[in-house]
């Protein structure tokens, strides 16, 4: 289960091997050393 963590901006959640962060139209998932960045295109 991921728990909310401190972030300079946006929302950030972390668990043992995963991190999720989002702010507005941007998001990032990091899992097992791999990072995926996403942005919504309008």
PQR file with spaces between the fields and no chain letter, atoms N, CA, C, O and H, PARSE charges and radii, in Angstrom:
ATOM       1  N    UNK     1       0.839   -1.168    0.000 -0.4000 1.5000
ATOM       2  CA   UNK     1       0.000    0.000    0.000 -0.0000 2.0000
ATOM       3  C    UNK     1       0.890    1.238    0.000  0.5500 1.7000
ATOM       4  O    UNK     1       1.798    1.352    0.823 -0.5500 1.4000
ATOM       5  N    UNK     2       0.632    2.160   -0.917 -0.4000 1.5000
ATOM       6  CA   UNK     2       1.387    3.408   -1.001 -0.0000 2.0000
ATOM       7  C    UNK     2       0.872    4.404    0.026  0.5500 1.7000
ATOM       8  O    UNK     2      -0.320    4.456    0.328 -0.5500 1.4000
ATOM       9  H    UNK     2      -0.105    2.067   -1.586  0.4000 1.0000
ATOM      10  N    UNK     3       1.798    5.192    0.552 -0.4000 1.5000
ATOM      11  CA   UNK     3       1.450    6.216    1.524 -0.0000 2.0000
ATOM      12  C    UNK     3       1.820    7.581    0.966  0.5500 1.7000
ATOM      13  O    UNK     3       2.798    7.720    0.232 -0.5500 1.4000
ATOM      14  H    UNK     3       2.766    5.150    0.307  0.4000 1.0000
ATOM      15  N    UNK     4       1.038    8.573    1.317 -0.4000 1.5000
ATOM      16  CA   UNK     4       1.309    9.924    0.863 -0.0000 2.0000
ATOM      17  C    UNK     4       2.622   10.402    1.458  0.5500 1.7000
ATOM      18  O    UNK     4       2.906   10.160    2.631 -0.5500 1.4000
ATOM      19  H    UNK     4       0.243    8.460    1.914  0.4000 1.0000
ATOM      20  N    UNK     5       3.427   11.087    0.639 -0.4000 1.5000
ATOM      21  CA   UNK     5       4.726   11.586    1.071 -0.0000 2.0000
ATOM      22  C    UNK     5       4.828   13.074    0.752  0.5500 1.7000
ATOM      23  O    UNK     5       4.023   13.612   -0.008 -0.5500 1.4000
ATOM      24  H    UNK     5       3.196   11.284   -0.314  0.4000 1.0000
ATOM      25  N    UNK     6       5.815   13.726    1.333 -0.4000 1.5000
ATOM      26  CA   UNK     6       6.009   15.150    1.085 -0.0000 2.0000
ATOM      27  C    UNK     6       6.453   15.376   -0.357  0.5500 1.7000
ATOM      28  O    UNK     6       7.223   14.600   -0.921 -0.5500 1.4000
ATOM      29  H    UNK     6       6.469   13.289    1.950  0.4000 1.0000
ATOM      30  N    UNK     7       5.941   16.468   -0.937 -0.4000 1.5000
ATOM      31  CA   UNK     7       6.339   16.875   -2.287 -0.0000 2.0000
ATOM      32  C    UNK     7       6.429   18.393   -2.300  0.5500 1.7000
ATOM      33  O    UNK     7       5.674   19.070   -1.603 -0.5500 1.4000
ATOM      34  H    UNK     7       5.315   17.099   -0.478  0.4000 1.0000
ATOM      35  N    UNK     8       7.350   18.926   -3.091 -0.4000 1.5000
ATOM      36  CA   UNK     8       7.469   20.380   -3.201 -0.0000 2.0000
ATOM      37  C    UNK     8       6.195   20.958   -3.815  0.5500 1.7000
ATOM      38  O    UNK     8       5.768   22.057   -3.460 -0.5500 1.4000
ATOM      39  H    UNK     8       7.963   18.376   -3.658  0.4000 1.0000
ATOM      40  N    UNK     9       5.597   20.213   -4.731 -0.4000 1.5000
ATOM      41  CA   UNK     9       4.319   20.599   -5.329 -0.0000 2.0000
ATOM      42  C    UNK     9       3.642   19.352   -5.862  0.5500 1.7000
ATOM      43  O    UNK     9       4.309   18.357   -6.148 -0.5500 1.4000
ATOM      44  H    UNK     9       5.944   19.320   -5.020  0.4000 1.0000
ATOM      45  N    UNK    10       2.339   19.392   -5.999 -0.4000 1.5000
ATOM      46  CA   UNK    10       1.590   18.232   -6.477 -0.0000 2.0000
ATOM      47  C    UNK    10       1.382   17.218   -5.369  0.5500 1.7000
ATOM      48  O    UNK    10       1.502   17.538   -4.186 -0.5500 1.4000
ATOM      49  H    UNK    10       1.797   20.200   -5.767  0.4000 1.0000
ATOM      50  N    UNK    11       1.072   15.999   -5.758 -0.4000 1.5000
ATOM      51  CA   UNK    11       0.838   14.912   -4.806 -0.0000 2.0000
ATOM      52  C    UNK    11       1.836   13.798   -5.081  0.5500 1.7000
ATOM      53  O    UNK    11       2.138   13.497   -6.235 -0.5500 1.4000
ATOM      54  H    UNK    11       0.974   15.738   -6.718  0.4000 1.0000
ATOM      55  N    UNK    12       2.343   13.191   -4.024 -0.4000 1.5000
ATOM      56  CA   UNK    12       3.356   12.135   -4.168 -0.0000 2.0000
ATOM      57  C    UNK    12       2.993   10.991   -3.231  0.5500 1.7000
ATOM      58  O    UNK    12       2.626   11.200   -2.075 -0.5500 1.4000
ATOM      59  H    UNK    12       2.097   13.436   -3.086  0.4000 1.0000
ATOM      60  N    UNK    13       3.106    9.782   -3.761 -0.4000 1.5000
ATOM      61  CA   UNK    13       2.823    8.578   -2.989 -0.0000 2.0000
ATOM      62  C    UNK    13       3.978    7.611   -3.171  0.5500 1.7000
ATOM      63  O    UNK    13       4.499    7.470   -4.277 -0.5500 1.4000
ATOM      64  H    UNK    13       3.404    9.613   -4.700  0.4000 1.0000
ATOM      65  N    UNK    14       4.381    6.948   -2.104 -0.4000 1.5000
ATOM      66  CA   UNK    14       5.498    6.009   -2.174 -0.0000 2.0000
ATOM      67  C    UNK    14       5.141    4.706   -1.450  0.5500 1.7000
ATOM      68  O    UNK    14       4.362    4.695   -0.497 -0.5500 1.4000
ATOM      69  H    UNK    14       3.957    7.063   -1.206  0.4000 1.0000
ATOM      70  N    UNK    15       5.726    3.633   -1.923 -0.4000 1.5000
ATOM      71  CA   UNK    15       5.629    2.319   -1.293 -0.0000 2.0000
ATOM      72  C    UNK    15       7.024    1.698   -1.399  0.5500 1.7000
ATOM      73  O    UNK    15       7.979    2.378   -1.774 -0.5500 1.4000
ATOM      74  H    UNK    15       6.359    3.642   -2.697  0.4000 1.0000
ATOM      75  N    UNK    16       7.141    0.431   -1.076 -0.4000 1.5000
ATOM      76  CA   UNK    16       8.457   -0.229   -1.047 -0.0000 2.0000
ATOM      77  C    UNK    16       9.247   -0.032   -2.341  0.5500 1.7000
ATOM      78  O    UNK    16      10.385    0.436   -2.293 -0.5500 1.4000
ATOM      79  H    UNK    16       6.366   -0.122   -0.772  0.4000 1.0000
ATOM      80  N    UNK    17       8.678   -0.376   -3.485 -0.4000 1.5000
ATOM      81  CA   UNK    17       9.409   -0.315   -4.754 -0.0000 2.0000
ATOM      82  C    UNK    17       8.770    0.599   -5.784  0.5500 1.7000
ATOM      83  O    UNK    17       9.106    0.512   -6.965 -0.5500 1.4000
ATOM      84  H    UNK    17       7.754   -0.756   -3.524  0.4000 1.0000
ATOM      85  N    UNK    18       7.857    1.477   -5.375 -0.4000 1.5000
ATOM      86  CA   UNK    18       7.159    2.301   -6.345 -0.0000 2.0000
ATOM      87  C    UNK    18       6.954    3.713   -5.815  0.5500 1.7000
ATOM      88  O    UNK    18       6.767    3.927   -4.617 -0.5500 1.4000
ATOM      89  H    UNK    18       7.584    1.548   -4.415  0.4000 1.0000
ATOM      90  N    UNK    19       6.992    4.669   -6.733 -0.4000 1.5000
ATOM      91  CA   UNK    19       6.713    6.064   -6.399 -0.0000 2.0000
ATOM      92  C    UNK    19       5.796    6.618   -7.481  0.5500 1.7000
ATOM      93  O    UNK    19       6.003    6.368   -8.668 -0.5500 1.4000
ATOM      94  H    UNK    19       7.144    4.496   -7.706  0.4000 1.0000
ATOM      95  N    UNK    20       4.793    7.364   -7.068 -0.4000 1.5000
ATOM      96  CA   UNK    20       3.876    8.024   -8.003 -0.0000 2.0000
ATOM      97  C    UNK    20       3.788    9.480   -7.613  0.5500 1.7000
ATOM      98  O    UNK    20       3.636    9.801   -6.434 -0.5500 1.4000
ATOM      99  H    UNK    20       4.625    7.566   -6.104  0.4000 1.0000
ATOM     100  N    UNK    21       3.885   10.385   -8.609 -0.4000 1.5000
ATOM     101  CA   UNK    21       3.785   11.814   -8.368 -0.0000 2.0000
ATOM     102  C    UNK    21       2.924   12.406   -9.477  0.5500 1.7000
ATOM     103  O    UNK    21       3.025   11.996  -10.633 -0.5500 1.4000
ATOM     104  H    UNK    21       4.008   10.124   -9.566  0.4000 1.0000
ATOM     105  N    UNK    22       2.071   13.378   -9.120 -0.4000 1.5000
ATOM     106  CA   UNK    22       1.338   14.089  -10.158 -0.0000 2.0000
ATOM     107  C    UNK    22       1.109   15.529   -9.752  0.5500 1.7000
ATOM     108  O    UNK    22       1.017   15.862   -8.570 -0.5500 1.4000
ATOM     109  H    UNK    22       1.989   13.711   -8.180  0.4000 1.0000
ATOM     110  N    UNK    23       1.021   16.375  -10.770 -0.4000 1.5000
ATOM     111  CA   UNK    23       0.708   17.785  -10.591 -0.0000 2.0000
ATOM     112  C    UNK    23       0.072   18.266  -11.879  0.5500 1.7000
ATOM     113  O    UNK    23       0.699   18.227  -12.937 -0.5500 1.4000
ATOM     114  H    UNK    23       1.096   16.105  -11.729  0.4000 1.0000
ATOM     115  N    UNK    24      -1.159   18.715  -11.799 -0.4000 1.5000
ATOM     116  CA   UNK    24      -1.851   19.211  -12.987 -0.0000 2.0000
ATOM     117  C    UNK    24      -1.944   18.142  -14.059  0.5500 1.7000
ATOM     118  O    UNK    24      -2.514   17.075  -13.832 -0.5500 1.4000
ATOM     119  H    UNK    24      -1.670   18.747  -10.940  0.4000 1.0000
ATOM     120  N    UNK    25      -1.381   18.429  -15.237 -0.4000 1.5000
ATOM     121  CA   UNK    25      -1.439   17.508  -16.373 -0.0000 2.0000
ATOM     122  C    UNK    25      -0.242   16.569  -16.454  0.5500 1.7000
ATOM     123  O    UNK    25      -0.131   15.801  -17.409 -0.5500 1.4000
ATOM     124  H    UNK    25      -0.918   19.295  -15.422  0.4000 1.0000
ATOM     125  N    UNK    26       0.652   16.612  -15.477 -0.4000 1.5000
ATOM     126  CA   UNK    26       1.865   15.792  -15.497 -0.0000 2.0000
ATOM     127  C    UNK    26       1.827   14.714  -14.414  0.5500 1.7000
ATOM     128  O    UNK    26       1.280   14.920  -13.331 -0.5500 1.4000
ATOM     129  H    UNK    26       0.562   17.236  -14.700  0.4000 1.0000
ATOM     130  N    UNK    27       2.412   13.572  -14.728 -0.4000 1.5000
ATOM     131  CA   UNK    27       2.510   12.481  -13.762 -0.0000 2.0000
ATOM     132  C    UNK    27       3.803   11.719  -14.010  0.5500 1.7000
ATOM     133  O    UNK    27       4.349   11.732  -15.113 -0.5500 1.4000
ATOM     134  H    UNK    27       2.855   13.404  -15.609  0.4000 1.0000
ATOM     135  N    UNK    28       4.284   11.052  -12.956 -0.4000 1.5000
ATOM     136  CA   UNK    28       5.490   10.242  -13.049 -0.0000 2.0000
ATOM     137  C    UNK    28       5.301    9.008  -12.180  0.5500 1.7000
ATOM     138  O    UNK    28       4.820    9.086  -11.050 -0.5500 1.4000
ATOM     139  H    UNK    28       3.841   11.042  -12.059  0.4000 1.0000
ATOM     140  N    UNK    29       5.692    7.865  -12.739 -0.4000 1.5000
ATOM     141  CA   UNK    29       5.705    6.615  -11.980 -0.0000 2.0000
ATOM     142  C    UNK    29       7.116    6.061  -12.064  0.5500 1.7000
ATOM     143  O    UNK    29       7.688    5.967  -13.150 -0.5500 1.4000
ATOM     144  H    UNK    29       6.082    7.802  -13.657  0.4000 1.0000
ATOM     145  N    UNK    30       7.674    5.697  -10.927 -0.4000 1.5000
ATOM     146  CA   UNK    30       8.981    5.050  -10.895 -0.0000 2.0000
ATOM     147  C    UNK    30       8.813    3.715  -10.196  0.5500 1.7000
ATOM     148  O    UNK    30       8.338    3.645   -9.062 -0.5500 1.4000
ATOM     149  H    UNK    30       7.209    5.774  -10.045  0.4000 1.0000
ATOM     150  N    UNK    31       9.216    2.641  -10.901 -0.4000 1.5000
ATOM     151  CA   UNK    31       9.042    1.286  -10.377 -0.0000 2.0000
ATOM     152  C    UNK    31      10.237    0.450  -10.760  0.5500 1.7000
ATOM     153  O    UNK    31      10.580    0.351  -11.938 -0.5500 1.4000
ATOM     154  H    UNK    31       9.601    2.699  -11.822  0.4000 1.0000
ATOM     155  N    UNK    32      10.868   -0.148   -9.784 -0.4000 1.5000
ATOM     156  CA   UNK    32      12.035   -1.011   -9.999 -0.0000 2.0000
ATOM     157  C    UNK    32      13.132   -0.326  -10.811  0.5500 1.7000
ATOM     158  O    UNK    32      13.750   -0.944  -11.678 -0.5500 1.4000
ATOM     159  H    UNK    32      10.589   -0.067   -8.827  0.4000 1.0000
ATOM     160  N    UNK    33      13.365    0.944  -10.526 -0.4000 1.5000
ATOM     161  CA   UNK    33      14.430    1.686  -11.198 -0.0000 2.0000
ATOM     162  C    UNK    33      14.062    2.256  -12.552  0.5500 1.7000
ATOM     163  O    UNK    33      14.868    2.973  -13.146 -0.5500 1.4000
ATOM     164  H    UNK    33      12.862    1.446   -9.822  0.4000 1.0000
ATOM     165  N    UNK    34      12.880    1.966  -13.061 -0.4000 1.5000
ATOM     166  CA   UNK    34      12.431    2.500  -14.341 -0.0000 2.0000
ATOM     167  C    UNK    34      11.480    3.654  -14.084  0.5500 1.7000
ATOM     168  O    UNK    34      10.683    3.607  -13.147 -0.5500 1.4000
ATOM     169  H    UNK    34      12.226    1.384  -12.579  0.4000 1.0000
ATOM     170  N    UNK    35      11.560    4.704  -14.920 -0.4000 1.5000
ATOM     171  CA   UNK    35      10.732    5.878  -14.731 -0.0000 2.0000
ATOM     172  C    UNK    35       9.882    6.121  -15.977  0.5500 1.7000
ATOM     173  O    UNK    35      10.373    6.029  -17.102 -0.5500 1.4000
ATOM     174  H    UNK    35      12.208    4.743  -15.681  0.4000 1.0000
ATOM     175  N    UNK    36       8.611    6.430  -15.765 -0.4000 1.5000
ATOM     176  CA   UNK    36       7.685    6.751  -16.845 -0.0000 2.0000
ATOM     177  C    UNK    36       7.097    8.127  -16.549  0.5500 1.7000
ATOM     178  O    UNK    36       6.465    8.324  -15.511 -0.5500 1.4000
ATOM     179  H    UNK    36       8.212    6.504  -14.851  0.4000 1.0000
ATOM     180  N    UNK    37       7.303    9.079  -17.457 -0.4000 1.5000
ATOM     181  CA   UNK    37       6.717   10.410  -17.335 -0.0000 2.0000
ATOM     182  C    UNK    37       5.562   10.538  -18.314  0.5500 1.7000
ATOM     183  O    UNK    37       5.661   10.099  -19.460 -0.5500 1.4000
ATOM     184  H    UNK    37       7.816    8.919  -18.300  0.4000 1.0000
ATOM     185  N    UNK    38       4.474   11.135  -17.868 -0.4000 1.5000
ATOM     186  CA   UNK    38       3.285   11.307  -18.685 -0.0000 2.0000
ATOM     187  C    UNK    38       2.800   12.744  -18.630  0.5500 1.7000
ATOM     188  O    UNK    38       2.874   13.393  -17.587 -0.5500 1.4000
ATOM     189  H    UNK    38       4.394   11.492  -16.937  0.4000 1.0000
ATOM     190  N    UNK    39       2.305   13.239  -19.755 -0.4000 1.5000
ATOM     191  CA   UNK    39       1.700   14.564  -19.827 -0.0000 2.0000
ATOM     192  C    UNK    39       0.465   14.489  -20.686  0.5500 1.7000
ATOM     193  O    UNK    39       0.489   13.892  -21.762 -0.5500 1.4000
ATOM     194  H    UNK    39       2.245   12.712  -20.603  0.4000 1.0000
ATOM     195  N    UNK    40      -0.623   15.092  -20.222 -0.4000 1.5000
ATOM     196  CA   UNK    40      -1.849   15.152  -21.011 -0.0000 2.0000
ATOM     197  C    UNK    40      -1.696   16.235  -22.059  0.5500 1.7000
ATOM     198  O    UNK    40      -1.371   17.378  -21.735 -0.5500 1.4000
ATOM     199  H    UNK    40      -0.642   15.578  -19.348  0.4000 1.0000
ATOM     200  N    UNK    41      -1.927   15.883  -23.314 -0.4000 1.5000
ATOM     201  CA   UNK    41      -1.896   16.864  -24.409 -0.0000 2.0000
ATOM     202  C    UNK    41      -3.296   17.348  -24.661  0.5500 1.7000
ATOM     203  O    UNK    41      -4.224   16.550  -24.791 -0.5500 1.4000
ATOM     204  H    UNK    41      -2.191   14.956  -23.578  0.4000 1.0000
ATOM     205  N    UNK    42      -3.455   18.638  -24.730 -0.4000 1.5000
ATOM     206  CA   UNK    42      -4.772   19.234  -24.970 -0.0000 2.0000
ATOM     207  C    UNK    42      -4.893   19.743  -26.372  0.5500 1.7000
ATOM     208  O    UNK    42      -5.938   20.277  -26.746 -0.5500 1.4000
ATOM     209  H    UNK    42      -2.701   19.286  -24.624  0.4000 1.0000
